[in-house]
């Protein structure tokens, strides 16, 4: 459940995120998460593996553009498939803590 839905105010969420990013940069976090997921889904067919990894990283809150970039480096054989991902999800790069309209 999202923190905002649990009643945590926006300032507290943003402060916590800022502190977390100081402790471990987002680039290091996505690198570690992506490598772990690549190992986890190693036996899957490439397109299915990429789909699962992409979705898992988005659920963890990484921006679409960063997910694409990192997976293109870590899975160079999947660059063509990455073009198919995230087109509709590009809106997720916006502020995830904005109030729903």
N, C-alpha and C positions, 0 to 999 in steps of 0.2 A: 504494500500500500504506500502511496506517495506521502512524503512528509507533510506536504500542505494539507492533504486530506485528513491527516492525523491531528491537525491543528497547530503544527509548528509554523511560526510566522516566517515570512519571506526573509527578513533580515537575519534570523538565526540560521536558516538554510544556506544563505549566501555566505555568511561568515564561516560556517562549517566547511563548505566547499573550498573556500579560499585557503583555509588552514590545511585542509587535506592536500590541496595542490602544491602548497609550499613544502609539505612533507615528502611528496612524491609527484614529480611532474607527470602531467597527463600522457606525454609521449612514452615515458617509461611504463606507465600503467597499461596502456593499450598494447605495447610490445609484449609485456609479460602475459596479459590475458590472451592475446592472439596466438602466441606460441603454445600456451596451454591448450587452447581450443583446437589448434591444428593437430596436436598430439592426440587429443581426445577423439577427434573425428577422422583419424588417419585411414581407417578402413572403409570409409564412405566413398561412394563414387564422387569424382571431383566436383561436379555441379551441385550435388546435394550437400557435400562437405562445405563448399563455399557459402551456400545459402544458409546453412546452420550457423557457421562462424559469423557471417555478416549480421544475422539477426541477433545472435547472442551479444555481440559487441554493441549494437544499437540499444538493446535492452539494458545494458550496463551504463548507458548514457553518453557514449562516445559519439561525436558528430559524424554524420555520413561521410563528409569529405575526408576526415582523418581515418575512418575505417577503410575507405577505398584506397587511400594512399598507403597505409600500412600493409594491407593485404596484397597490394600490387608488388610491394618489395618482398614480403615473406613468401608469397605464392606466385612467382613470376609467370608460371605456366597458365595462370588463371586470369591474366590481364584482360583478355577479350571478354570473358564472362563477367568481369567486374563492370563493364560498360552497361550491362543489363540491370545492374543493381543500383538502388538508391535514387533513381530518377524521381519516383513519386515520393520517396522518403526524404528528399532534399529539404523539405519543410522542417524536418526534425532538427536541422542546424540552428533553428531559431531558439529563443529563450525557453527552456523546458519548464521554467517556473512561472511563466506568465499566467495570469488568471484566464481560465477558459472563457470564451465569449458566448 
